[in-house]
Amino acid sequence: MNHSARAFWLRSPGEGEIRDVTLPAPTGDEVLVRTLFSGVSRGTETLVFRGRVPASQHAVMRAPFQEGDFPGPVKYGYLNVGTVEEGPEELAGRTVFCLYPHQSRYVVPAAAVTVVPERVPAERAVLAGTVETAVNALWDAAPLIGDRIAVVGGGMVGCSVAALLARFPGVRLQLVDTDPARRATAGALGVDFATPGDALGDCDLVVHASASEEGLTRSLELLAAEGTVIELSWYGDRRVALPLGEAFHSRRLTVRGSQVGTVSPAARAGRGYAERMALALDLLANPALDALVTGESAFEELPALMPELASGRLPALCHRIRYGAGT
């Protein structure tokens, strides 16, 4: 088997490169995976690319198979789908998802990969890490039948949350974003769209994922009395102001953080990381989620692609990276 590989590294903030890698032979409880696709999440990954991870969060923000340290050199990423070339018999030849960076082949413990259901295309399975975040957020949020809900921020995470909420019976649901181009994405997900100024108020629940101070402020404004904002945004090293005067106390509003690094305590007993990831992959059988993949490039293009994504010159939700057989 081929034990050589190529990996994308952030050499320094704003500058990436592809490096050659020699892999160890897998042991009996490890797998060698050949990558088919990886995904770039324009939120967290571009913050990392710009060197915007605050020093206080360097340990918390480490990806499971990260190498190097922030701000760089660092190998970072967590959306990887590939084929098992070597490993236990029950995994050999299977398509799997792993929270691994952008690398053409890699060796990890067999327990670190999750088999992709046959009904889920490998191309769509790169979304599993983000859909897992949405699953955890909705465990935290605990929406009810008939709730009035807004998702503020139509990025990759916000759209994933909206896509899952679209299946809840009887809810009034809007995806709220400043970019009118997100209307088409919302339509593909079967969700109503609104600009911040046109969004419906009196919400029982608002999920905030715009990573902006204005979005968080608007989320509070959209709540009904006793309503809750679930905060999914990660702001890097930016500080945000929150209007906790005015009607915040008299209306008894709540702002609650949710982060995928910990399985929500609201999940049923016994559900851990593996069960949560398996559920996320199962939910990806829904073809509507293809709307979250907004572009595709070859692995060799990553050093030139990342500055375009990080600057916003190339708009994206999830940008998919494809790997050729000879990569």
N, C-alpha and C positions, 0 to 999 in steps of 0.2 A: 504494500500500500504506500501511497505518497504521503510522507511525513513532513513535507515542506509546506509553507503557507506564506501568505502576505497579509499584513495588518495595517489598518489606518491608525496613525498616531497624531495627536495634537502636539506638535513640536514646541510651540509657544502660542500664547493667545493670538488667534487670527491666522495662524500658519499651520497647515496640516501636511503630512507626508505619508507615503506608503513604504513600509519596511518589510524586508524578508525575515521569515521566522522559521526556525527548525523545531519541530514538535517532538516531544517524548513519545515513545511507544506506549499505548494505553495498557494499563494493568487490567486485571480481571474485573474490577468494579468500575471501570472507566469506559468512555466511548470516544471514538474519533468521528467527528462530524465534518462533512463537506458542506459548506454553506451554499444555499440556493439563493436566498434573499436576505437582506437586512433592511432595517428601516431607520430613517432619521426623523426623530420627533423634533419639530421646529422649536418647541418650548425649551425644555431642559437642556437638550444637547447644544443648542445654539448659545445658551447662557454659558455653558462649559467652554464652548469654542471661543467665546469672547473673553474668557478669563474672569467671569463675574460670579464665581462661587466664593462667598465670604469665608475668611479663614476660620470663623467659628463653626462653619458647616462642612469643612473638608472631610471629616470622618463620617458624618451623617450621609453625605451625598455620594459616597463611594458606590459605584456599580458593583454587582456581585463578582464579576471577573475583571474588574479594572486593574490595569498595571500602571505604575507611575503615580504621581501625585499632582493635585491641583496647585498652581494653574497649568503646569506642564513641565516636562513632557508627560503625556498621559494618554493611555488607550482607553476610550470611554464609549459606551453604548450598551443597549439592552434589548434590542429587537432583532432576533436572529432565527432564521428557519433553515434547516439543512437536512441532509440525509446521513444516517449513521452508516459509516463504512466499516468500522470495527467496533466490537462490543458484545455484550451478552446476546445470546441467540434471539431472545424475545424482542430485541431492539434493532438487530441487524437489518439494514435496508429500509427501516421505517423513516418517515418524515417527522421531524421533531422541532419543537420550539425551545429556545434557550435564551436566558438573559445575558447574552454574550455580545461583546463589541463587534465592530466591522472587521471581520477576518475571514479569509477564504477557507481555512480548516482550523479545527481546534480540538483539544482533548480536555474533557471535563468529567467529573463523576457522573455515573449513569443516573443518579438521583436528581441531577440538575437539569435534565431534559424532560419534556412532556410530549408525549406522542400527539401529533395533530390528527384529529378525526378524519376519516377518509372523505367525508362530505365537505370538508373545509379545504379550499385550494391553498397550496403553499404560499401563493402570492398574497392572499388575504391574511394568512396566519401571522404575518409580521405585525399585525395590529394587536396581538394578544396581550402584550405588556400594558398597552394603554387601556384596552377593554378591562383588564384586571384592575387598573386604577379606578375605572368607572364602577365596577362591581363593588369594590371596597367602599367607595363614596356612597353608593346607594344602600349598602348595609348600614353605614353611619347615619344616612339621612332618614331611612325607614319611611318612605312615602306611603301614603294610604290611598285606597280607592277613592276617587273623587277629588283629590287634592288639586289645588291651583298652583302650578309650578312654573318657574322660569329658570332657564339655564342661561346665565350671562357669560358670554365669551364663546365664540364659535370656533375655537381652535380644536386641536386633535382630541384633547381630553373632554372639553365641553361637548363636542359633537358625539363622542362615544357615550357620554352620560345621556344626552338627548335621545340617542338611538335606542338605548335600553329602556328609558322612560316611555318611549313611544309604545311599548308593549303593555304598559300598565292600563288596566281598564278604567274608564271614566274620568281620567285626569284632564285638566285643561293645561296644555303644555305649549310654551313658546321658547324658541331659541333666539336669544337677543344678542345682536352684534352691531358694531358701527359700520362694518363692511357689507354693503348691499350684495356683494358677490356670494355671501354666505346663504342668501335666500335659496339659491339653486341647490346647495348642499342640504339645507334643511328640507327642501322639497323631496330630495332623493331619500332622505331618512324618514319621510312621512311626518314631519314636524312643522308646525306653524312658525313663521319667522317674523321678527319685529326689530326695528331699530330701537335704541334706548329711549328715545322720545315717544315712541308709539307703543311701548310695551304695556301690557295689562298689569294693573296693580292688584292689591288685596291677595297677594300670594301667601299660601301656607308655607311654602318652601321655595327658596332660591338657591341654586347651586352656582357658585361663582368660580369662573375659570378664565377670566380675561387677563389676569396678571397686571391689572391697572388699578390705580387709586380711584379713578372715575367709575370703573366698573363695580368696585366694591361699594362705593357710595350709592350708586344707582340700585344695587342689589338690596340694600337696606331700605331705600325708598319704596321698592316694590312690595315689601312685606305687609301683610295684614297684622293686626295686633296678635302678639304671642307667636309670630312667625320666626322661622329659622333660616339663616344663611349658612350653607356648608361651604367652607372656603377651601378650594382645591388649588388656587394659584400658588406658585412659588416665585418669589420676587428677587431671588439672588441676594445681592448686596444693597438693594434699594429699600429705603424706608417709605412707608405709606402712612398718610393721615386718615383717621377714621372718625366720622362725625358721631361721637357718643353723647353729645348734648342734644338739643332739640327734643325730639319725641322718642329717643332711643329707650329711655327708662320708663316713661309713662306708658309706652306701648309694649313694654316687656319683651323686647326683641333679643334674639340670640345669634351670636356668630360662633361657629364651631369649626375647628380645623379638621381636615381629613388627609391622611397621608398613607400611601400604599406600603410603606416600609413596615407597618404593623397591621396584622389582620384585625379588622374591626371587632371590638368586643361584642358587637351586636350580632355577629355571625353565630349560627348554631354551634353548640359545643362540639368540638372535634374537628371543625373545619380549619385547616391550616393553610400554609402557602401552596402546597401541592393541590389541594382541593380547589382553592380559589383560582389557580391557573387553569386547571382542567375545565372549570366552569366557564372561564373567559373564552377558551378555545371552542367549547361547545356552542357558545353564543355566536361565534363567528360563522356559523352555518348560514346566517342571515346575509344574503347577497347585497342588501342595501348598504352594508358597511364598506363596500368597495368605494363608496363616495369619499371616504376618508383618505384614500390614496390618490394624491393629486399630481404625481409625476414619478418618473423612473429614470435612473441613470446607471451606467456601468460602474463597477467598483473602481476602475482606474480613474474615473472622473472625480472621485471624492475630494481630492485636495483643491480642485478648482470650484467644486460645487458648494462646499461648506461656507465659504465667504459670501456666496450669493444668497444662501438660505439665512445665514446669520444677520445679514444686512437688510433682509426683506426685499431685495431686488428680485428674488425669485419667490413669489408667494407659495405657500405650501401648508398642508396639514401634516400628513405623513409622506415623505419622499422615499420611494422604494429604491433600493440598490440591488442590482442583479449581478450574479457571479457566473462567469462562463466556466465551462468544463475545465479549461486549462489555467484558470486563475490561480 
